[in-house]
C-alpha cells in the first residue's frame, strides 16, 4: 500500500507539472473554502485517470484487488481529514504529521501562491514531500486560509471580483480595460 501511495503522490505532482493535467485538477483548487468537501471535489476526468493509474500499479505489483479497495478507503478517509477545516492542538499536529498529512500541513498546498501550491502535495503519507524536498512546513498559509480571522478553513478569494481563484500563471493580464459604468445621467 505504501507503493500505491507513492504512485498517487507521483500522479499528483504530474497533475501540477503538466498543463493538460492541471486543467481538470484545478477544479479541486477552485473551492473558495478549505473544508472536508474539498477532499472529495475532483473532476470526473481526473477521477478516471487516477483509477487507471492505480489499476495499472496494482496489476504491475501483482497486488490483490482487495488491496486497491482498502487503499481507496484509506486514501479517501485521509483526504477528507487532510482537507478538514479543523485546527488540531499544536502538540497533536506535531505528533500526527509524523505518520499522516494533517490539515495544517496540507492547507499550505491550497495557497494562492504558486510556490506554496507546488509544495505539500501529499494528503495521505507525509514522507514523500520530505523525501522529494517538496515539504513546506509553514508557508504563509495562515494569511491565505483565514487562520485567526474567524475560521480555519476560509481562503482568500483570489481575484478581487470574487471569481474562483486560478494559479497565478493562469490569471488574465491586469492590463484589460476597465468596464464602462453607467452614471446617473445615463450611459456614457
N, C-alpha and C positions, 0 to 999 in steps of 0.2 A: 504494500500500500504506500510505502514511502516513495517508491519509484513512480507510482501513479501521481502522487503529489508533485514530484519533480517535473513530470511531463506537463501537468496543468500549470505549474509555475512557468515553464518554458513557453507554453501556449500564451499565457497572459503577457509575458514580455514581448512576444511576437505581435500580439494584438496592439501594442503601443508603438512598435518599431515599424510596422508595415502599414502604410496609409489605407490600403483597401481593407485591411482587417480592423483598423481603428474605427472606420465609419460605422459598422454595426455595434462595436463595443462602446462608442461614446454615448449610446442610449443609457448605459449604466451610470455614466458620469453626468448626465443631463439632469438628474434628480436634484431639485433645489433643497431638499432636506436629506441629511445623512441619518438614515434610520434602518430598521430591520428590512423594510421593503426594498431598500437599495440593494441588499444582498441577494435578492431574487429577481431583480429587474434587468433582464438581458434580452437582446434582440433575438428573434427566432433563428436567424441565420447563424448567430454566434452559438446558440444552443446546439444546433445541428452540427456545426463544425467541431464543437467541443466533444460531442458524443462520438463523432467519427474518430477524433484523435484518441480519446480514451479507449474506444473499442480496439483500435489498432495497437495501442500499448498493451492492452490485456491479451490480445492474440499473440503479440511478439514475446511477451513474458510467459505465455502459456498458463496464465493465472485462471482459476475457475471464474465463471460468470458471477458467482455469488460474491467474489472479491470486488467486482465492479459495483455491485449493488450496495455492499457495505460501505465502500468508498464514497459512493454518491450520497448516501445518508449522512455520513460524517462530513463530507465536503459541504453539503447544504446547511447542516447544523452550524459548522464553524463559520460559514459565510454569513449566516444571519447573526451570529454572535459578533463577528468582527465588524459588521456594519451597524450594530445596535447603537442606539443613541443613549448609551449608559456611561456613567463615569464610575469606574472602579476606584476604591481607595488606592492610593499610591503604592502601598506595600503589596496589595493583591495584584495590581497590574505588573509590578516588577517580578513577582513570582510566576504568574501565568505566562508572561511573554517569553519565558524560557522554553515553553513547550507548545504554545498556541498563539496565534496572532490575536492581539486584544484590540478593542475598538479604538483606543488611543493610538496604537501603532498604525492601524490602517487608515485612520482619519487623515493623516498626513498625505496619503496617496490620493485622496479626493480633493486636494487643494486646487485652487485655480492657477497656481504657479507651476509651470511645466516641470521645473527641476524637482518639485515635490511629487507631482503626478507620476513622474518617471522614477519613483522610488517606492519602497514598501509594497511590492506587487503581491506578495503572498496574503492569503486570507485563511490559511489552514496552519501549516507549519512555518514558524518564523525563521528557520535556519537558512533557507535558500537566499533570502535577501542579504543575510550576513556573509554567507559563503561567496556570493557573486558581487559583493560590495554595492548592493542597491539599497541597503538599510539606511534610513534617515530617522534616527531615534527621536528627534524633537521636531525639527522643521519649524514652520510658522503656522501650523495647522490651527492653533488656538485663534489666530487672527481671522482665519477663513471659516472655521467651524462654528463660530459664535460662542466659544467657550467663555464663560464668565459674563455672558450677555443674555442670560435668561434661558439658555438651553444648550445642552451638549451637542445637539445634532444640527443646529442651524448653520448654514454656509452663506457666504456672500453670493449674491445673485449673479455676479458676472457683469455683463453689460448693464449700464445704468437704466436701460429701458425695461428691465425685468425679464428679458428673454432668457431661455435656458443658456447657461454658460457653455462656451466652447473652449477647447485648448487654445492658448494664446496664439499659436501659429495659424489657427483657422479663423481668427476673428477678422471681420471685414475691416478694410482700411478706415482710419479715422478721418480721412480727407473727403468723405462723402458730403454732399451739400446738405445744409440744414433744411428741414421740411418747411414748406410755406405755411404760415399760420394765418388764419382768418382774423381780422380785427373786428372791433365793434361796429365799424362803418362798412363792413363787408369784405369780400376778397380783395387782395391787392390789385 
